[in-house]
Amino acid sequence: MSASDSNFSQMYIGKQFTVERRTGLMAGALKNSYFTKPTVIDDGSTGNAFMVVTTMRADQGVGAGSMVYVLTINEFTESNSKPFIYLINSDAYLGQCEHF
């Protein structure tokens, strides 16, 4: 990891985002809808994670290349704080989610 990667990662520590569970739309520090809409592929339950995927081909965006956004929240975790992982291509963001 370079110094610039470390500075970039620091931008997200302690920040918040929200997820509209019906549509999968994320807002706040982490986002998943720029030119295309997210798709909820699992609503999450006591046995499954909540999962939402957004894809964008190079010809659908600003020409910067194809993108894949994947949010997984471990709804099956028995605490109020649910672990999540958010992937933007090969970048991974980890944290805890809380329902409100």
NORTADA-V476017 format. One record per residue. N is the residue number from 0. RES is the residue in three letters. SS is DSSP state (a for helix, b for strand, c for the rest). PHI is phi in radians with two decimals (NA if undefined). OMEGA is omega in degrees with one decimal (NA if undefined). Layout:
# NORTADA-V476017
n: [N | N]
res: [RES | RES]
ss: [SS | SS]
phi: [PHI | PHI]
omega: [OMEGA | OMEGA]
This chain:
# NORTADA-V476017
n: [0 | 1 | 2 | 3 | 4 | 5 | 6 | 7 | 8 | 9 | 10 | 11 | 12 | 13 | 14 | 15 | 16 | 17 | 18 | 19 | 20 | 21 | 22 | 23 | 24 | 25 | 26 | 27 | 28 | 29 | 30 | 31 | 32 | 33 | 34 | 35 | 36 | 37 | 38 | 39 | 40 | 41 | 42 | 43 | 44 | 45 | 46 | 47 | 48 | 49 | 50 | 51 | 52 | 53 | 54 | 55 | 56 | 57 | 58 | 59 | 60 | 61 | 62 | 63 | 64 | 65 | 66 | 67 | 68 | 69 | 70 | 71 | 72 | 73 | 74 | 75 | 76 | 77 | 78 | 79 | 80 | 81 | 82 | 83 | 84 | 85 | 86 | 87 | 88 | 89 | 90 | 91 | 92 | 93 | 94 | 95 | 96 | 97 | 98 | 99]
res: [MET | SER | ALA | SER | ASP | SER | ASN | PHE | SER | GLN | MET | TYR | ILE | GLY | LYS | GLN | PHE | THR | VAL | GLU | ARG | ARG | THR | GLY | LEU | MET | ALA | GLY | ALA | LEU | LYS | ASN | SER | TYR | PHE | THR | LYS | PRO | THR | VAL | ILE | ASP | ASP | GLY | SER | THR | GLY | ASN | ALA | PHE | MET | VAL | VAL | THR | THR | MET | ARG | ALA | ASP | GLN | GLY | VAL | GLY | ALA | GLY | SER | MET | VAL | TYR | VAL | LEU | THR | ILE | ASN | GLU | PHE | THR | GLU | SER | ASN | SER | LYS | PRO | PHE | ILE | TYR | LEU | ILE | ASN | SER | ASP | ALA | TYR | LEU | GLY | GLN | CYS | GLU | HIS | PHE]
ss: [c | c | a | a | a | a | a | a | a | a | c | c | c | c | c | c | b | b | b | c | c | c | c | c | c | b | b | b | c | c | c | c | c | c | c | c | c | c | b | b | b | b | b | c | c | c | c | c | c | b | b | b | b | b | b | b | c | a | a | a | c | c | c | c | c | c | b | b | b | b | b | b | b | c | c | c | c | c | c | c | b | b | b | b | b | b | b | b | c | c | b | b | b | b | b | b | b | b | c | c]
phi: [NA | -1.53 | -1.06 | -1.21 | -1.10 | -1.10 | -1.11 | -1.09 | -1.10 | -1.10 | -1.09 | -1.82 | -1.18 | 1.43 | -1.53 | -2.13 | -2.54 | -2.13 | -2.25 | -1.42 | -1.12 | -1.25 | -1.76 | 1.44 | -1.17 | -1.84 | -2.45 | 1.98 | -1.12 | -1.96 | -2.28 | -2.39 | -2.36 | -1.93 | -2.17 | -2.18 | -1.69 | -1.27 | -2.20 | -1.35 | -1.80 | -2.69 | -1.27 | 1.46 | -2.84 | -1.20 | -2.04 | -2.38 | -1.44 | -1.30 | -2.38 | -2.37 | -2.22 | -2.28 | -2.13 | -2.58 | -1.33 | -0.96 | -1.37 | -1.69 | -1.96 | -1.72 | 1.42 | -1.50 | 2.09 | -1.34 | -2.34 | -2.28 | -2.09 | -2.35 | -1.99 | -2.21 | -2.06 | -1.35 | -1.07 | -1.31 | -1.14 | -1.43 | -1.75 | -1.24 | -1.68 | -1.86 | -1.14 | -2.35 | -2.32 | -2.18 | -1.93 | -2.12 | 0.92 | -1.75 | -1.59 | -2.09 | -2.15 | -2.08 | -3.13 | -2.17 | -1.94 | -2.33 | -1.29 | -2.55]
omega: [178.9 | 178.9 | -179.3 | 175.3 | -179.9 | 178.1 | 178.5 | -180.0 | -179.1 | -180.0 | -173.3 | -178.7 | 179.9 | 180.0 | -178.0 | 172.3 | 177.0 | 176.5 | 173.2 | -168.4 | -179.2 | -176.3 | -175.5 | -178.0 | 179.3 | 177.2 | -179.9 | -176.9 | 177.1 | -177.5 | 179.6 | -178.4 | 178.3 | 178.5 | -179.6 | -177.0 | 176.2 | 176.1 | 174.7 | -179.7 | 171.9 | -179.1 | -177.3 | -178.9 | 177.4 | 180.0 | -175.9 | 175.9 | 168.0 | -178.6 | 176.3 | -177.4 | 173.0 | 176.3 | 177.0 | 175.1 | -178.7 | -177.9 | 178.7 | -175.1 | -177.9 | 177.8 | -177.8 | -179.2 | 179.1 | -177.8 | 172.7 | 178.4 | -179.3 | 174.6 | 175.4 | 177.1 | -177.7 | -179.6 | -176.1 | 176.1 | -171.5 | 176.9 | 176.9 | -179.9 | -174.9 | 178.0 | 175.8 | 168.3 | 178.4 | -178.9 | 169.4 | -171.1 | -177.5 | 177.4 | -178.7 | 176.6 | -178.3 | 177.9 | -179.4 | 176.7 | 174.7 | 176.0 | 173.2 | NA]
